[in-house]
Each structure stands twice: as C-alpha cells, then as structure tokens.
Amino acid sequence: MRFAVVLAVTVAVLAGCGDNPSPRASPPSASTAAGTAAGTAGAVGTPVSFAAADGVTLAGHRFGTGPTAIVLSNMGDNDETDWQRFAPELTGPGSFVLTYSYRYPLRIRSLTAEMARGAVEDLRGAVAYARAQGARRVILIGASLGGMLTAKVAGALAVDGAVIMAAPADRRDFDLRVEDAELAAITAPKLFVVSDADPTVDPAETRQLYDRAPEPKQWRSFPGTAHGTRLFATAAGQDLGRLLAGFVASAAVGPGLPGTTPARSAYTYEGIGRGGGRPTRR
C-alpha cells in the first residue's frame, strides 16, 4: 500500500501538474502579436527527427536557424505545446529553438524508472542533434522533469547556459536524482525559476539545486501556484518570457565552442552570480 501511495505521488510530480486546474493558454508575452503574425508555420515549427543518445528515434520541432541552439525540455506529461507556443519568441537572428518529445507517450500517467532514465538519453540526443545542425552554442531550458534532466546533463555536455524551472532534486523511487557532481560541473550561467506556492514541486526542492550549484547563478520566484510551464498562462507570463529571453541573449554571447567568435547581443543581463538579474537594452 505504501509503495502505491509513493508511486502515485511521484507520478503526479514528474507528470508536471497534469491535473493542475490552471488554464492552458498561449504565453501572454510582449511579442505575442508578432508571433501570431508569423503565421501557423512559424508557430508550430518545422518537424524534425533525431536519435537519442542510445539510438531511440525521437520527434521534435525546430524554429529558426543560426549558430545558437535553445533546447526546451518538457515537463513529465511530455506535452511540448507550452514550449511550442513560446519557442517563436526565443528565435532571432543567429539562433534556433528545438522542442521535442521524450520517448514515452504523451500525458503518460504511469511514469516508470525506465522512462525517466530514457528521458536523460533523449536530452543528450537533442543536444547532439543541435550541434550536428551547426550549433556552436547550446542553451538548455527545462521544467519539472525537464529541469531535472537539464541539471543532470548540462555540465557533462558543456552547454552555455541552463534554466531549471520547478525541478525536484531527488526522486529516488524512480532512481532519478541530480548528483552533486552533476551540478558542480555546470560552470555556465544558471537560472532557477519557481512559483512560490507551487503545490506540485515544493520550491524548497528547487532551492536545494540552486544552493548546491556553483556560481554564476540566479534565483527567481514568481507569486502563485502555477507549476513549470503553466506560468506562461498566468499574469507572470510576460515577466517570465522577458526573463528567459534576456537570459538566453546573455548566454548566447558566452565563450561557446573553441574557435567561435562571440556575437554581440542587444541585451546585457544584470545580476548573474548575485541572485538578482534582469535583461536590459544596451
């Protein structure tokens, strides 16, 4: 009986608030009108397929082109819709966004340890695909389960920035945890984002990741109960969109791979490494 209760609770957490009553809507960001004007093709991206690190074939969508890749990892419900709606707003000159689905079915209710471990290989494969497409810089953004995956692989894959949203630090019943060594390896800028009253993943769990991670890093808490990407559908959606866009713009001018000449961004990003931070125009 105890195992059944723990299993049910953990599935609910990693499923990324599948039963959360918060409405699902397009992210209310500052450039929504521009994104809409881009047309349906721009909104859904170009379908792509690629191999996970262990060879499993995955499907995803690509938005834009350029030498900087932003890889968006889903919550545990494996629904990339929220990311697809936001992806066009992260694209710009010199960058492309990749959304993708994990190997397991959409809105799964019974996540297993095998599925969770497979999702790690899926993100590794997504990064390898982005680099094979010419990306010289890679920035990872993940929510809930996707945040855990981001924290686990960002250091080993030497990415240029990592955003970890509403992610638990440890799910031992699924044999999935973020190890100290994995966090310590993330030397790139890091942004941790939560809702201060998230009932799905206690913000204190994400704070553990933040506290254990090395500088440079930033912590940002929004008011409310929305979990992960559900924040886009709240009054904080615009601020979240600007925060992520500013972080990406700053990370995109980092060192990148050897031989890369940093591009000049229209933004600076104040406060990384001091717990504050906001994007500002040069």
DOGU-756932 format. One line per field, with one value per residue (C-alpha): residue number from 1; residue in one letter; x, y, z. Coordinates in nm, 4 decimals, always signed. Layout:
nr = NUM | ...
rest = A | ...
east = X | ...
north = Y | ...
up = Z | ...
***
This chain:
nr = 1 | 2 | 3 | 4 | 5 | 6 | 7 | 8 | 9 | 10 | 11 | 12 | 13 | 14 | 15 | 16 | 17 | 18 | 19 | 20 | 21 | 22 | 23 | 24 | 25 | 26 | 27 | 28 | 29 | 30 | 31 | 32 | 33 | 34 | 35 | 36 | 37 | 38 | 39 | 40 | 41 | 42 | 43 | 44 | 45 | 46 | 47 | 48 | 49 | 50 | 51 | 52 | 53 | 54 | 55 | 56 | 57 | 58 | 59 | 60 | 61 | 62 | 63 | 64 | 65 | 66 | 67 | 68 | 69 | 70 | 71 | 72 | 73 | 74 | 75 | 76 | 77 | 78 | 79 | 80 | 81 | 82 | 83 | 84 | 85 | 86 | 87 | 88 | 89 | 90 | 91 | 92 | 93 | 94 | 95 | 96 | 97 | 98 | 99 | 100 | 101 | 102 | 103 | 104 | 105 | 106 | 107 | 108 | 109 | 110 | 111 | 112 | 113 | 114 | 115 | 116 | 117 | 118 | 119 | 120 | 121 | 122 | 123 | 124 | 125 | 126 | 127 | 128 | 129 | 130 | 131 | 132 | 133 | 134 | 135 | 136 | 137 | 138 | 139 | 140 | 141 | 142 | 143 | 144 | 145 | 146 | 147 | 148 | 149 | 150 | 151 | 152 | 153 | 154 | 155 | 156 | 157 | 158 | 159 | 160 | 161 | 162 | 163 | 164 | 165 | 166 | 167 | 168 | 169 | 170 | 171 | 172 | 173 | 174 | 175 | 176 | 177 | 178 | 179 | 180 | 181 | 182 | 183 | 184 | 185 | 186 | 187 | 188 | 189 | 190 | 191 | 192 | 193 | 194 | 195 | 196 | 197 | 198 | 199 | 200 | 201 | 202 | 203 | 204 | 205 | 206 | 207 | 208 | 209 | 210 | 211 | 212 | 213 | 214 | 215 | 216 | 217 | 218 | 219 | 220 | 221 | 222 | 223 | 224 | 225 | 226 | 227 | 228 | 229 | 230 | 231 | 232 | 233 | 234 | 235 | 236 | 237 | 238 | 239 | 240 | 241 | 242 | 243 | 244 | 245 | 246 | 247 | 248 | 249 | 250 | 251 | 252 | 253 | 254 | 255 | 256 | 257 | 258 | 259 | 260 | 261 | 262 | 263 | 264 | 265 | 266 | 267 | 268 | 269 | 270 | 271 | 272 | 273 | 274 | 275 | 276 | 277 | 278 | 279 | 280 | 281 | 282
rest = M | R | F | A | V | V | L | A | V | T | V | A | V | L | A | G | C | G | D | N | P | S | P | R | A | S | P | P | S | A | S | T | A | A | G | T | A | A | G | T | A | G | A | V | G | T | P | V | S | F | A | A | A | D | G | V | T | L | A | G | H | R | F | G | T | G | P | T | A | I | V | L | S | N | M | G | D | N | D | E | T | D | W | Q | R | F | A | P | E | L | T | G | P | G | S | F | V | L | T | Y | S | Y | R | Y | P | L | R | I | R | S | L | T | A | E | M | A | R | G | A | V | E | D | L | R | G | A | V | A | Y | A | R | A | Q | G | A | R | R | V | I | L | I | G | A | S | L | G | G | M | L | T | A | K | V | A | G | A | L | A | V | D | G | A | V | I | M | A | A | P | A | D | R | R | D | F | D | L | R | V | E | D | A | E | L | A | A | I | T | A | P | K | L | F | V | V | S | D | A | D | P | T | V | D | P | A | E | T | R | Q | L | Y | D | R | A | P | E | P | K | Q | W | R | S | F | P | G | T | A | H | G | T | R | L | F | A | T | A | A | G | Q | D | L | G | R | L | L | A | G | F | V | A | S | A | A | V | G | P | G | L | P | G | T | T | P | A | R | S | A | Y | T | Y | E | G | I | G | R | G | G | G | R | P | T | R | R
east = +0.0000 | +0.2820 | +0.4505 | +0.1256 | +0.0900 | +0.4522 | +0.4174 | +0.1021 | +0.2584 | +0.5767 | +0.3951 | +0.1915 | +0.5081 | +0.7019 | +0.3930 | +0.4264 | +0.0915 | -0.1209 | -0.4323 | -0.3469 | -0.6604 | -0.4590 | -0.5846 | -0.3626 | -0.3251 | -0.0746 | +0.2033 | +0.0956 | +0.4317 | +0.5281 | +0.5781 | +0.2628 | +0.1275 | +0.4495 | +0.4496 | +0.0924 | +0.1682 | +0.4429 | +0.1732 | +0.0871 | +0.4073 | +0.6200 | +0.4036 | +0.4395 | +0.7932 | +0.9436 | +0.9053 | +1.2379 | +1.3524 | +1.6768 | +1.8274 | +1.8510 | +2.1952 | +2.1049 | +1.9642 | +1.5890 | +1.4248 | +1.2635 | +1.0417 | +1.0570 | +1.0155 | +1.2722 | +1.2151 | +1.4582 | +1.8207 | +2.1577 | +2.4638 | +2.2957 | +2.0507 | +1.7968 | +1.6727 | +1.3421 | +1.2663 | +0.9116 | +0.7577 | +0.6747 | +0.3460 | +0.5629 | +0.3451 | +0.5584 | +0.2622 | +0.3580 | +0.7131 | +0.5934 | +0.3851 | +0.6800 | +0.9535 | +0.8987 | +0.9665 | +1.3121 | +1.4157 | +1.6034 | +1.8965 | +2.1572 | +1.9504 | +1.7130 | +1.4882 | +1.4355 | +1.1328 | +1.0949 | +0.9025 | +1.0515 | +1.0324 | +0.7318 | +0.3672 | +0.2061 | +0.0436 | +0.1503 | +0.0010 | +0.2386 | +0.5926 | +0.8492 | +1.2148 | +1.2970 | +1.1089 | +1.2816 | +1.6258 | +1.5404 | +1.4461 | +1.8026 | +1.9278 | +1.6639 | +1.8004 | +2.1552 | +2.0421 | +1.8679 | +2.1899 | +2.3883 | +2.1335 | +2.1550 | +2.5324 | +2.5146 | +2.2952 | +2.5735 | +2.5032 | +2.8160 | +2.6386 | +2.3677 | +2.1347 | +1.9074 | +1.5718 | +1.3669 | +1.0661 | +0.9812 | +1.1184 | +1.2854 | +1.4524 | +1.5952 | +1.7262 | +1.8803 | +2.0566 | +2.1844 | +2.3404 | +2.4252 | +2.7692 | +2.8787 | +2.7658 | +2.9405 | +2.6411 | +2.6492 | +2.3526 | +2.0908 | +1.7457 | +1.5936 | +1.2259 | +1.0266 | +1.2508 | +1.2743 | +1.6209 | +1.5625 | +1.3122 | +1.4735 | +1.1635 | +1.2268 | +1.6023 | +1.6370 | +1.8333 | +2.0600 | +2.4017 | +2.6342 | +2.8968 | +2.6458 | +2.5605 | +2.9218 | +3.0074 | +2.7722 | +3.0116 | +2.7892 | +2.5322 | +2.2305 | +1.8798 | +1.6425 | +1.2722 | +0.9795 | +0.6322 | +0.6429 | +0.3359 | +0.3785 | +0.1844 | +0.3392 | +0.7092 | +0.7922 | +1.0033 | +1.2359 | +1.3351 | +1.4412 | +1.6152 | +1.8266 | +1.9522 | +2.0256 | +2.2121 | +2.4245 | +2.5082 | +2.8212 | +2.8240 | +2.7244 | +2.3596 | +2.0349 | +1.7186 | +1.3775 | +1.0491 | +0.7104 | +0.3948 | +0.1278 | +0.0734 | +0.1396 | +0.3820 | +0.6613 | +0.5495 | +0.1999 | +0.3496 | +0.3165 | -0.0631 | -0.0598 | -0.0188 | +0.3530 | +0.3786 | +0.5157 | +0.7782 | +0.8791 | +0.9098 | +1.1283 | +1.3394 | +1.4067 | +1.4702 | +1.7188 | +1.8995 | +1.9243 | +2.0507 | +2.3222 | +2.4244 | +2.4399 | +2.7369 | +2.9353 | +3.2538 | +3.0826 | +3.2849 | +3.6552 | +3.7040 | +3.3699 | +3.3594 | +3.1041 | +2.8104 | +2.7021 | +2.3644 | +2.1132 | +2.0819 | +2.3000 | +2.1951 | +2.2445 | +2.2793 | +2.4016 | +2.6005 | +2.4387 | +2.0883 | +1.9251 | +1.9152 | +1.7109 | +1.7587 | +1.8280 | +1.8914 | +2.2463
north = +0.0000 | +0.2406 | +0.1754 | +0.2526 | +0.5838 | +0.6826 | +0.5813 | +0.7866 | +1.0938 | +1.0687 | +1.0212 | +1.3314 | +1.5309 | +1.4195 | +1.4436 | +1.8170 | +1.9013 | +1.7074 | +1.7732 | +2.1305 | +2.3434 | +2.6333 | +2.7104 | +2.6280 | +2.9280 | +3.0873 | +3.2650 | +3.6258 | +3.7694 | +4.1045 | +3.9652 | +3.7542 | +3.9692 | +3.9342 | +3.5589 | +3.5330 | +3.7430 | +3.5000 | +3.2533 | +2.8972 | +2.7503 | +2.9659 | +2.8813 | +2.5042 | +2.4911 | +2.2518 | +1.8815 | +1.7049 | +1.3635 | +1.2589 | +0.9816 | +0.9796 | +0.9054 | +0.5360 | +0.5270 | +0.5611 | +0.7761 | +1.0939 | +1.3611 | +1.7346 | +2.0776 | +2.3339 | +2.7088 | +2.9383 | +2.8972 | +3.0046 | +2.9016 | +2.9218 | +2.6461 | +2.6686 | +2.3219 | +2.3135 | +2.0039 | +1.9122 | +1.8512 | +1.4917 | +1.4975 | +1.5092 | +1.7785 | +2.0191 | +2.2505 | +2.5135 | +2.5252 | +2.5331 | +2.8401 | +3.0172 | +2.8953 | +3.1569 | +3.4282 | +3.2913 | +3.2718 | +3.5566 | +3.6349 | +3.3685 | +3.1306 | +2.8377 | +2.6621 | +2.2867 | +2.1360 | +1.7613 | +1.4742 | +1.2129 | +0.8512 | +0.7714 | +0.8563 | +1.1967 | +1.2719 | +0.9386 | +0.8636 | +0.5873 | +0.7126 | +0.4414 | +0.4489 | +0.3185 | +0.6067 | +0.8635 | +0.7205 | +0.7113 | +1.0785 | +1.1608 | +0.9924 | +1.1832 | +1.5196 | +1.4101 | +1.3168 | +1.6524 | +1.8372 | +1.6144 | +1.6845 | +2.0602 | +2.0511 | +1.8326 | +2.1051 | +2.3566 | +2.4950 | +2.6454 | +2.7419 | +2.5454 | +2.6712 | +2.4301 | +2.5206 | +2.2563 | +2.2498 | +1.9933 | +1.6610 | +1.8594 | +2.0742 | +1.7666 | +1.6412 | +1.9799 | +1.9809 | +1.6277 | +1.6751 | +2.0459 | +2.0171 | +1.6998 | +1.8391 | +2.1733 | +2.3858 | +2.7642 | +2.8251 | +2.6318 | +2.7260 | +2.4916 | +2.5530 | +2.3930 | +2.0877 | +1.8414 | +1.7495 | +1.3813 | +1.1135 | +0.8021 | +0.5890 | +0.6414 | +0.6144 | +0.9681 | +1.2292 | +1.5221 | +1.4394 | +1.6969 | +1.6239 | +1.6913 | +2.0313 | +2.1179 | +2.0540 | +2.3293 | +2.6214 | +2.8120 | +3.0695 | +2.9133 | +3.0436 | +2.8723 | +2.9615 | +2.8660 | +2.9695 | +3.0470 | +2.8349 | +2.5532 | +2.2548 | +2.0047 | +2.0567 | +2.2355 | +2.5409 | +2.4330 | +2.1315 | +2.3529 | +2.5796 | +2.2807 | +2.2586 | +2.6304 | +2.6160 | +2.3225 | +2.4744 | +2.6858 | +3.0460 | +3.2082 | +3.1527 | +3.3378 | +3.2571 | +3.3919 | +3.3232 | +3.4278 | +3.4552 | +3.1886 | +2.8155 | +2.7567 | +2.4709 | +2.4886 | +2.5993 | +2.6703 | +3.0000 | +3.1222 | +3.1221 | +3.3469 | +3.7181 | +3.6481 | +3.5124 | +3.8327 | +3.8727 | +3.5083 | +3.5455 | +3.8538 | +3.6841 | +3.3801 | +3.5907 | +3.8076 | +3.5072 | +3.3444 | +3.6668 | +3.6932 | +3.3263 | +3.3438 | +3.5820 | +3.3471 | +3.1651 | +2.8905 | +2.6131 | +2.6643 | +2.8824 | +3.0627 | +3.4409 | +3.5697 | +3.7561 | +4.0874 | +4.0786 | +4.3622 | +4.2782 | +4.2675 | +4.0526 | +4.2123 | +4.0211 | +3.6764 | +3.5416 | +3.7788 | +3.6351 | +3.9281 | +3.9823 | +4.1360 | +4.1845 | +4.5414 | +4.7003 | +4.8141
up = +0.0000 | +0.0916 | -0.2448 | -0.4288 | -0.2475 | -0.3142 | -0.6790 | -0.7252 | -0.5652 | -0.7674 | -1.0966 | -1.0216 | -0.9517 | -1.2561 | -1.4754 | -1.4283 | -1.2741 | -1.5209 | -1.3141 | -1.2233 | -1.2654 | -1.4074 | -1.7595 | -2.0549 | -2.2816 | -2.5135 | -2.3239 | -2.2712 | -2.3708 | -2.5095 | -2.8587 | -2.8828 | -3.1650 | -3.3598 | -3.3053 | -3.4263 | -3.7315 | -3.8237 | -3.9204 | -3.8382 | -3.9834 | -3.7565 | -3.4558 | -3.4858 | -3.6205 | -3.8719 | -3.7841 | -3.7288 | -3.6120 | -3.4488 | -3.2395 | -2.8618 | -2.7205 | -2.7052 | -3.0587 | -2.9979 | -3.2682 | -3.1370 | -3.2913 | -3.2407 | -3.3965 | -3.4992 | -3.5031 | -3.6831 | -3.7866 | -3.6549 | -3.4562 | -3.1143 | -3.0152 | -2.7344 | -2.6371 | -2.4466 | -2.2366 | -2.1366 | -1.8007 | -1.7131 | -1.9053 | -2.2200 | -2.3775 | -2.5814 | -2.6542 | -2.3961 | -2.5302 | -2.8923 | -2.8151 | -2.6568 | -2.8929 | -3.1691 | -2.9127 | -2.8383 | -3.2017 | -3.3578 | -3.5837 | -3.5186 | -3.3076 | -3.3344 | -3.0850 | -3.0580 | -2.8874 | -2.8711 | -2.7142 | -2.4870 | -2.5995 | -2.3861 | -2.4726 | -2.4347 | -2.0964 | -1.9519 | -1.6115 | -1.5042 | -1.5395 | -1.4677 | -1.3750 | -1.7218 | -1.8828 | -1.6619 | -1.7376 | -2.1064 | -2.0960 | -1.9893 | -2.3069 | -2.5035 | -2.3909 | -2.4642 | -2.8127 | -2.8573 | -2.7751 | -3.0116 | -3.2861 | -3.2271 | -3.2573 | -3.5669 | -3.7173 | -3.6701 | -3.3230 | -3.1700 | -2.8506 | -2.6720 | -2.4003 | -2.2135 | -2.0595 | -1.8804 | -1.6492 | -1.3802 | -1.5112 | -1.7904 | -1.5257 | -1.3574 | -1.6910 | -1.7642 | -1.4273 | -1.4843 | -1.8281 | -1.8645 | -1.7082 | -1.8831 | -2.2192 | -2.1607 | -2.2554 | -2.2469 | -2.0186 | -1.8219 | -1.6967 | -1.4374 | -1.3648 | -1.0816 | -1.0696 | -0.7811 | -0.6630 | -0.5982 | -0.6986 | -0.5561 | -0.6110 | -0.9827 | -0.9400 | -1.0694 | -0.8805 | -0.9518 | -0.8088 | -0.6525 | -0.9163 | -1.1959 | -1.0514 | -0.9773 | -1.3424 | -1.4644 | -1.4898 | -1.7349 | -1.6138 | -1.4451 | -1.3813 | -1.1358 | -1.1600 | -0.9329 | -0.8259 | -0.4568 | -0.3758 | -0.6291 | -0.4855 | -0.7286 | -0.6583 | -0.3352 | -0.4248 | -0.1442 | -0.3560 | -0.6448 | -0.3970 | -0.2927 | -0.6501 | -0.6521 | -0.3201 | -0.4360 | -0.7759 | -0.8252 | -0.9427 | -1.1708 | -1.0858 | -1.0315 | -0.8372 | -0.9435 | -0.7647 | -0.9056 | -0.6950 | -0.7299 | -0.7650 | -1.1379 | -1.1983 | -1.4533 | -1.7989 | -1.6633 | -1.5515 | -1.9095 | -1.8702 | -1.5628 | -1.5001 | -1.4598 | -1.8137 | -1.9662 | -1.6968 | -1.7323 | -2.1087 | -2.0748 | -1.8083 | -2.0269 | -2.3370 | -2.1506 | -2.0066 | -2.3488 | -2.5065 | -2.2440 | -2.2589 | -2.6384 | -2.6199 | -2.3950 | -2.4944 | -2.6980 | -2.8584 | -2.9390 | -3.2446 | -3.2065 | -3.2247 | -2.9721 | -3.1231 | -2.9804 | -2.8090 | -2.7881 | -2.4173 | -2.1129 | -1.8195 | -1.4821 | -1.1592 | -1.2668 | -0.9760 | -0.7279 | -0.7075 | -0.8855 | -1.2571 | -1.5294 | -1.9027 | -2.0117 | -2.3501 | -2.4217
***
